[in-house]
Amino acid sequence: MNGAQAVARTLADCGVTTCFANPGTSEMHFVAALDAVPELRGVLCLFEGVATGAADGYGRMTGRPAATLLHLGPGLANGLANLHNARRARTPLLPIVGDHATYHKRFDAPLESDIDALAGSVSGWVRRCARSADAGSDTAEAVAAALRAPGQIATLILPADVTWTGGAAAAAPIAPRLPTPVPDEVIGQVAAVLRGGEPTVILLGGTGLRRTALTAASGVAQVTGARLLAETFAARHERGAGIPPVDRLAYLVEMAASQLAGTRHLILAGPSAPVSFFAYPDKPSTPLPAGCQVHVLAEPGDDVPGALASLADLVGAGDAPGTPGPPQRPEVPDGELTAQTAASAIGALLPEGAIVCDEANTSGLWLPAATAGAPPHDWLSLTGGAIGQGLPLATGAALACPDRPVLALESDGSAMYTVSALWTHAREQLDITTVIFSNRAYAILTMELERTGAPTTGTTARSLLDLSRPDIDFTALAAGMGVPASRATTAADFAAQLERAFAEPGPHLIEAALPPRG
Ligand SMILES: Cc1ncc(C[n+]2csc(CCOP(=O)(O)OP(=O)(O)O)c2C)c(N)n1
């Protein structure tokens, strides 16, 4: 067995069954090894940012890492923004980065670069495989590292000669570190805070936003009077009818501050303490009111649902069912197509079990309310603020859950970063409905221009935030990559096209022509 075969065999034996790949010369032996290991499915992505974003979506939905095959430093660099989002999501993910043969590196060939430095910027674990005899065991360690609770990026750098040299062997899986149980003492301290009766918010994040955790948290809120909020950009939030609803902490720091006004105690169940996304002149860096005490019930690597369940028992909410959200959908809208009427159509038609990949940005303002009472679904957000995530994320979610419909909600500017994901949607015939909110602007930045206090009247500045001249024809882009596409100009059109896309298997794209915001 050569090193590449040992890596591929070990991945499959460790339960890694998908590899999002954009290979080059140094990865040819790994590419060839995939034919010898049919349990490991290679999925071609036409840009590395698609491969890494897809692995993020896959990992969020399965709890298991996908591998990505990336070509030396430049390939990894192209994938870094979505690896950054995956790091923020705490997704288990296993980039395999090919490198020059060990003896070739000293010649400083054109693709030579500092892969270790690039990998280190997003990875919790990095290993450069030194010889083919180690390829299997290094791979098994990488899988265990990726799975280490709560999940992290574990990067394996694979020199070309390691892949083609024989004498390698597959290695057995290694048990990863599981979520840590929260000590009774900590749960007791948090229960005491809740019993104190002062205004308290429980901020839920990570695995605290799954159904069982939400039910326990909702019981705690019912019995103690604490309020629940969800972190602003959750990796995966289970929501919809029958699941206790939780509002998200707002993106804008002054709105988040008003949600938290008067709070004396903030209890963290999964997330870090909230901060403002950016600094602005004259605005605070944190939305927490002065004097608010922060208590950590559970850190991201802890057993967050378990801690909430124990807390519910301790405060006498063990049998309380929580307050599940009622089934409630908006009417199918009529009239002008706006972000608001589009949200109503989505709320009216969202299929049960849908996985929503949300990169709608400013067009997404009305989505949470419109979909709160839709049948149960998962909501995946832009965790790290690096746009260009939504279409790749949907790719991975669809491959992870082939029996569930996926809805990618994309704003036009963000879609263009990784638009080649549509080609993979078509090639793999993924059941993804993509909605492009086409407002022909970087609309959020027109708001941010004002919020930062920068002068707003310059025509050059305005033109850098405007996506017209020329208008982007997303139906033509989609058709060119094999995805059936249509354009909606009224709310009724949009609803009809959405209904059709949900009813037919395979990928579809709908360009929602919104009033221009440029
Ligand atoms: C990787 C990356 N590059 C640039 C940015 C800066 N940025 C933030 S929002 C934005 C424009 C978003 O426009 P669009 O996706 O059309 O959404 P809209 O604001 O119109 O709702 C840009 C360029 C970013 N967040 N991430």
The ligand as an SDF file (V2000), in Angstrom:
LIG
                    3D

 26 27  0  0  0  0  0  0  0  0999 V2000
  -14.7400   37.3610    2.6710 C   0  0  0  0  0  0  0  0  0  0  0  0
  -15.3780   38.6990    2.8480 C   0  0  0  0  0  0  0  0  0  0  0  0
  -15.0900   39.6970    2.0170 N   0  0  0  0  0  0  0  0  0  0  0  0
  -15.6830   40.8860    2.1560 C   0  0  0  0  0  0  0  0  0  0  0  0
  -16.5710   41.1090    3.1670 C   0  0  0  0  0  0  0  0  0  0  0  0
  -17.1640   42.5010    3.3890 C   0  0  0  0  0  0  0  0  0  0  0  0
  -18.5870   42.5010    3.1280 N   0  0  0  0  0  0  0  0  0  0  0  0
  -19.4870   42.3790    4.1040 C   0  0  0  0  0  0  0  0  0  0  0  0
  -21.0190   42.4210    3.5720 S   0  0  0  0  0  0  0  0  0  0  0  0
  -20.5220   42.6570    1.9660 C   0  0  0  0  0  0  0  0  0  0  0  0
  -21.5020   42.8290    0.8700 C   0  0  0  0  0  0  0  0  0  0  0  0
  -22.6960   41.9580    0.9850 C   0  0  0  0  0  0  0  0  0  0  0  0
  -23.5140   42.1800   -0.1320 O   0  0  0  0  0  0  0  0  0  0  0  0
  -24.6530   41.1740   -0.4910 P   0  0  0  0  0  0  0  0  0  0  0  0
  -24.1750   39.7860   -0.2990 O   0  0  0  0  0  0  0  0  0  0  0  0
  -25.1980   41.5020   -1.8210 O   0  0  0  0  0  0  0  0  0  0  0  0
  -25.7440   41.4170    0.6350 O   0  0  0  0  0  0  0  0  0  0  0  0
  -26.6100   42.7240    0.9240 P   0  0  0  0  0  0  0  0  0  0  0  0
  -25.7450   43.5980    1.7550 O   0  0  0  0  0  0  0  0  0  0  0  0
  -26.9590   43.3510   -0.3760 O   0  0  0  0  0  0  0  0  0  0  0  0
  -27.7890   42.2370    1.6860 O   0  0  0  0  0  0  0  0  0  0  0  0
  -19.1480   42.6710    1.8810 C   0  0  0  0  0  0  0  0  0  0  0  0
  -18.3980   42.8250    0.6140 C   0  0  0  0  0  0  0  0  0  0  0  0
  -16.8570   40.0260    4.0240 C   0  0  0  0  0  0  0  0  0  0  0  0
  -17.7170   40.1140    5.0370 N   0  0  0  0  0  0  0  0  0  0  0  0
  -16.2650   38.8410    3.8250 N   0  0  0  0  0  0  0  0  0  0  0  0
  1  2  1  0
  2  3  1  0
  2 26  2  0
  3  4  2  0
  4  5  1  0
  5  6  1  0
  5 24  2  0
  6  7  1  0
  7  8  2  0
  7 22  1  0
  8  9  1  0
  9 10  1  0
 10 11  1  0
 10 22  2  0
 11 12  1  0
 12 13  1  0
 13 14  1  0
 14 15  2  0
 14 16  1  0
 14 17  1  0
 17 18  1  0
 18 19  2  0
 18 20  1  0
 18 21  1  0
 22 23  1  0
 24 25  1  0
 24 26  1  0
M  CHG  1   7   1
M  END
$$$$
